Amino acid sequence: MNAIEPTRARPADTVAGFLAAMAIAICLIGLAGHPLRLILPGIAIAMIAAGIGGRHQRLAFAAVLVAASCFFFGMMIAVITSRALW
């Protein structure tokens, strides 16, 4: 009887998970601060995490969705409150 051995996580999978979590945190902080200065790099980091994929593919997808919604709401908050974008 062969036991199915679980596959080991590649180092790139771990990096993708950390990048996705970092992108979510950066974008949520960008809502309170300067939206363009923080959210645009957060979008880039989320896209890199999605490109790496791996075991954390759903987390990377969530990071892209959070980044896009934070960009929309960050711009909306900045325009309504007349705050500086930079």
TIRO-2110 file (N, C-alpha, C; in Angstrom, 1 decimal):
// TIRO-2110
0.8, -1.2, 0.0, N, 1, A
0.0, 0.0, 0.0, CA, 1, A
0.9, 1.2, 0.0, C, 1, A
0.7, 2.1, -1.0, N, 2, A
1.5, 3.3, -1.1, CA, 2, A
0.7, 4.5, -0.4, C, 2, A
1.4, 5.1, 0.5, N, 3, A
0.8, 6.3, 1.1, CA, 3, A
1.1, 7.5, 0.3, C, 3, A
0.1, 8.3, 0.1, N, 4, A
0.3, 9.5, -0.8, CA, 4, A
1.1, 10.5, 0.1, C, 4, A
2.2, 10.9, -0.4, N, 5, A
3.1, 11.8, 0.3, CA, 5, A
2.7, 13.3, -0.1, C, 5, A
2.4, 14.1, 0.9, N, 6, A
2.1, 15.5, 0.5, CA, 6, A
3.3, 16.2, -0.1, C, 6, A
3.0, 17.1, -1.1, N, 7, A
4.0, 17.8, -1.8, CA, 7, A
4.6, 18.9, -0.9, C, 7, A
5.9, 19.1, -1.0, N, 8, A
6.5, 20.1, -0.2, CA, 8, A
6.3, 21.5, -0.8, C, 8, A
6.2, 22.5, 0.0, N, 9, A
6.1, 23.8, -0.6, CA, 9, A
7.4, 24.3, -1.1, C, 9, A
7.3, 24.9, -2.3, N, 10, A
8.6, 25.5, -2.8, CA, 10, A
8.8, 26.8, -2.1, C, 10, A
10.0, 27.3, -2.1, N, 11, A
10.3, 28.6, -1.5, CA, 11, A
9.6, 29.7, -2.2, C, 11, A
9.3, 29.6, -3.5, N, 12, A
8.6, 30.6, -4.2, CA, 12, A
7.2, 30.7, -3.8, C, 12, A
6.6, 29.6, -3.3, N, 13, A
5.2, 29.6, -2.8, CA, 13, A
5.1, 30.4, -1.5, C, 13, A
6.1, 30.2, -0.7, N, 14, A
6.2, 31.0, 0.6, CA, 14, A
6.3, 32.4, 0.3, C, 14, A
7.2, 32.8, -0.6, N, 15, A
7.4, 34.2, -0.9, CA, 15, A
6.2, 34.8, -1.5, C, 15, A
5.4, 34.0, -2.3, N, 16, A
4.2, 34.5, -2.9, CA, 16, A
3.2, 34.8, -1.8, C, 16, A
3.1, 34.0, -0.8, N, 17, A
2.2, 34.2, 0.3, CA, 17, A
2.5, 35.4, 1.1, C, 17, A
3.8, 35.6, 1.4, N, 18, A
4.2, 36.8, 2.1, CA, 18, A
4.0, 38.1, 1.3, C, 18, A
4.2, 38.0, 0.0, N, 19, A
4.0, 39.2, -0.9, CA, 19, A
2.5, 39.5, -0.9, C, 19, A
1.7, 38.5, -1.0, N, 20, A
0.2, 38.8, -1.1, CA, 20, A
-0.2, 39.4, 0.2, C, 20, A
0.2, 38.9, 1.4, N, 21, A
-0.2, 39.5, 2.7, CA, 21, A
0.4, 40.9, 2.8, C, 21, A
1.6, 41.1, 2.3, N, 22, A
2.2, 42.5, 2.4, CA, 22, A
1.4, 43.5, 1.5, C, 22, A
1.0, 43.0, 0.3, N, 23, A
0.2, 43.9, -0.6, CA, 23, A
-1.1, 44.3, 0.1, C, 23, A
-1.8, 43.3, 0.7, N, 24, A
-3.0, 43.6, 1.4, CA, 24, A
-2.8, 44.7, 2.5, C, 24, A
-1.8, 44.5, 3.3, N, 25, A
-1.5, 45.5, 4.4, CA, 25, A
-1.2, 46.8, 3.8, C, 25, A
-0.3, 46.9, 2.8, N, 26, A
0.1, 48.2, 2.2, CA, 26, A
-1.1, 48.9, 1.6, C, 26, A
-2.0, 48.2, 1.0, N, 27, A
-3.2, 48.9, 0.3, CA, 27, A
-4.2, 49.3, 1.4, C, 27, A
-4.4, 48.6, 2.5, N, 28, A
-5.3, 49.0, 3.5, CA, 28, A
-4.7, 50.2, 4.3, C, 28, A
-3.4, 50.3, 4.4, N, 29, A
-2.8, 51.5, 5.0, CA, 29, A
-2.9, 52.7, 4.1, C, 29, A
-2.8, 52.4, 2.8, N, 30, A
-3.0, 53.5, 1.8, CA, 30, A
-4.3, 54.2, 1.8, C, 30, A
-5.3, 53.5, 2.3, N, 31, A
-6.6, 54.2, 2.4, CA, 31, A
-6.6, 55.3, 3.4, C, 31, A
-5.8, 55.1, 4.5, N, 32, A
-5.7, 56.2, 5.5, CA, 32, A
-4.7, 57.2, 5.2, C, 32, A
-3.7, 56.9, 4.4, N, 33, A
-2.6, 57.8, 4.1, CA, 33, A
-2.8, 58.4, 2.7, C, 33, A
-1.7, 58.4, 2.0, N, 34, A
-1.6, 58.9, 0.7, CA, 34, A
-1.9, 57.7, -0.3, C, 34, A
-3.1, 57.8, -1.0, N, 35, A
-3.5, 56.6, -1.8, CA, 35, A
-2.5, 56.3, -2.9, C, 35, A
-2.1, 57.2, -3.7, N, 36, A
-1.2, 56.9, -4.8, CA, 36, A
0.2, 56.4, -4.4, C, 36, A
0.7, 57.0, -3.4, N, 37, A
2.0, 56.7, -2.9, CA, 37, A
2.1, 55.2, -2.4, C, 37, A
1.0, 54.7, -1.8, N, 38, A
1.1, 53.4, -1.2, CA, 38, A
0.3, 52.3, -2.0, C, 38, A
-0.8, 52.7, -2.6, N, 39, A
-1.7, 51.7, -3.2, CA, 39, A
-1.1, 51.2, -4.5, C, 39, A
-0.5, 52.1, -5.3, N, 40, A
0.1, 51.7, -6.6, CA, 40, A
1.2, 50.7, -6.4, C, 40, A
2.2, 50.9, -5.5, N, 41, A
3.1, 49.8, -5.2, CA, 41, A
2.5, 48.5, -4.7, C, 41, A
1.4, 48.7, -3.9, N, 42, A
0.7, 47.5, -3.4, CA, 42, A
0.1, 46.7, -4.5, C, 42, A
-0.4, 47.4, -5.6, N, 43, A
-1.0, 46.7, -6.7, CA, 43, A
0.1, 46.0, -7.5, C, 43, A
1.3, 46.6, -7.6, N, 44, A
2.4, 45.9, -8.3, CA, 44, A
2.8, 44.7, -7.5, C, 44, A
2.9, 44.8, -6.2, N, 45, A
3.3, 43.6, -5.4, CA, 45, A
2.3, 42.5, -5.4, C, 45, A
1.0, 42.9, -5.5, N, 46, A
-0.1, 41.9, -5.6, CA, 46, A
0.0, 41.2, -6.9, C, 46, A
0.3, 41.9, -8.0, N, 47, A
0.4, 41.3, -9.3, CA, 47, A
1.6, 40.3, -9.4, C, 47, A
2.7, 40.7, -8.7, N, 48, A
3.9, 39.8, -8.7, CA, 48, A
3.5, 38.5, -7.9, C, 48, A
2.8, 38.7, -6.8, N, 49, A
2.4, 37.5, -6.0, CA, 49, A
1.4, 36.6, -6.9, C, 49, A
0.6, 37.2, -7.6, N, 50, A
-0.4, 36.4, -8.5, CA, 50, A
0.4, 35.7, -9.6, C, 50, A
1.5, 36.4, -10.1, N, 51, A
2.3, 35.8, -11.1, CA, 51, A
3.0, 34.6, -10.6, C, 51, A
3.5, 34.6, -9.4, N, 52, A
4.2, 33.5, -8.8, CA, 52, A
3.2, 32.3, -8.6, C, 52, A
2.0, 32.7, -8.1, N, 53, A
1.0, 31.7, -7.9, CA, 53, A
1.4, 30.6, -6.8, C, 53, A
1.3, 29.4, -7.2, N, 54, A
1.6, 28.3, -6.3, CA, 54, A
0.5, 28.0, -5.3, C, 54, A
0.9, 27.6, -4.1, N, 55, A
-0.1, 27.1, -3.1, CA, 55, A
-0.9, 28.3, -2.6, C, 55, A
-0.4, 29.5, -2.7, N, 56, A
-1.2, 30.7, -2.2, CA, 56, A
-1.9, 31.4, -3.3, C, 56, A
-2.4, 30.7, -4.2, N, 57, A
-3.0, 31.4, -5.4, CA, 57, A
-4.3, 32.1, -5.0, C, 57, A
-5.1, 31.6, -4.1, N, 58, A
-6.3, 32.2, -3.7, CA, 58, A
-6.0, 33.5, -2.9, C, 58, A
-4.9, 33.4, -2.0, N, 59, A
-4.5, 34.6, -1.3, CA, 59, A
-4.0, 35.7, -2.2, C, 59, A
-3.3, 35.3, -3.3, N, 60, A
-2.8, 36.3, -4.2, CA, 60, A
-4.0, 36.9, -5.0, C, 60, A
-5.0, 36.1, -5.3, N, 61, A
-6.2, 36.6, -6.0, CA, 61, A
-6.9, 37.6, -5.1, C, 61, A
-7.0, 37.3, -3.8, N, 62, A
-7.6, 38.2, -2.8, CA, 62, A
-6.9, 39.5, -2.7, C, 62, A
-5.5, 39.4, -2.8, N, 63, A
-4.7, 40.6, -2.7, CA, 63, A
-4.9, 41.5, -3.9, C, 63, A
-5.1, 40.9, -5.1, N, 64, A
-5.4, 41.7, -6.3, CA, 64, A
-6.7, 42.4, -6.1, C, 64, A
-7.7, 41.7, -5.6, N, 65, A
-9.1, 42.3, -5.5, CA, 65, A
-9.1, 43.4, -4.4, C, 65, A
-8.4, 43.1, -3.3, N, 66, A
-8.3, 44.1, -2.3, CA, 66, A
-7.5, 45.4, -2.8, C, 66, A
-6.5, 45.2, -3.5, N, 67, A
-5.7, 46.3, -4.1, CA, 67, A
-6.6, 47.1, -5.0, C, 67, A
-7.3, 46.5, -5.9, N, 68, A
-8.2, 47.2, -6.8, CA, 68, A
-9.3, 48.0, -6.1, C, 68, A
-9.9, 47.3, -5.1, N, 69, A
-10.9, 48.0, -4.4, CA, 69, A
-10.4, 49.2, -3.5, C, 69, A
-9.2, 49.0, -3.0, N, 70, A
-8.6, 50.1, -2.2, CA, 70, A
-8.2, 51.2, -3.1, C, 70, A
-7.8, 50.9, -4.3, N, 71, A
-7.5, 52.0, -5.3, CA, 71, A
-8.7, 52.8, -5.5, C, 71, A
-9.8, 52.1, -5.8, N, 72, A
-11.1, 52.8, -6.1, CA, 72, A
-11.5, 53.7, -4.9, C, 72, A
-11.6, 53.0, -3.7, N, 73, A
-12.1, 53.7, -2.6, CA, 73, A
-11.1, 54.8, -2.1, C, 73, A
-9.8, 54.6, -2.2, N, 74, A
-8.8, 55.6, -1.9, CA, 74, A
-8.9, 56.8, -2.7, C, 74, A
-9.1, 56.6, -4.0, N, 75, A
-9.3, 57.8, -4.9, CA, 75, A
-10.6, 58.5, -4.5, C, 75, A
-11.7, 57.7, -4.3, N, 76, A
-12.9, 58.4, -3.9, CA, 76, A
-12.9, 59.1, -2.6, C, 76, A
-12.2, 58.6, -1.6, N, 77, A
-12.0, 59.3, -0.4, CA, 77, A
-11.2, 60.5, -0.5, C, 77, A
-10.1, 60.5, -1.3, N, 78, A
-9.3, 61.6, -1.5, CA, 78, A
-10.0, 62.7, -2.3, C, 78, A
-10.8, 62.4, -3.2, N, 79, A
-11.6, 63.4, -4.0, CA, 79, A
-12.6, 64.0, -3.1, C, 79, A
-13.4, 63.2, -2.4, N, 80, A
-14.5, 63.8, -1.5, CA, 80, A
-13.9, 64.6, -0.4, C, 80, A
-12.8, 64.2, 0.2, N, 81, A
-12.3, 65.0, 1.3, CA, 81, A
-11.3, 66.1, 0.9, C, 81, A
-11.0, 66.2, -0.4, N, 82, A
-10.1, 67.2, -1.0, CA, 82, A
-8.7, 67.0, -0.4, C, 82, A
-8.3, 65.8, -0.2, N, 83, A
-6.9, 65.5, 0.3, CA, 83, A
-5.9, 65.4, -0.9, C, 83, A
-4.7, 65.5, -0.6, N, 84, A
-3.7, 65.4, -1.6, CA, 84, A
-3.5, 63.9, -1.9, C, 84, A
-3.3, 63.6, -3.2, N, 85, A
-3.1, 62.2, -3.6, CA, 85, A
-1.7, 61.8, -3.4, C, 85, A
-0.7, 62.7, -3.4, N, 86, A
0.7, 62.3, -3.1, CA, 86, A
0.9, 62.6, -1.7, C, 86, A
END
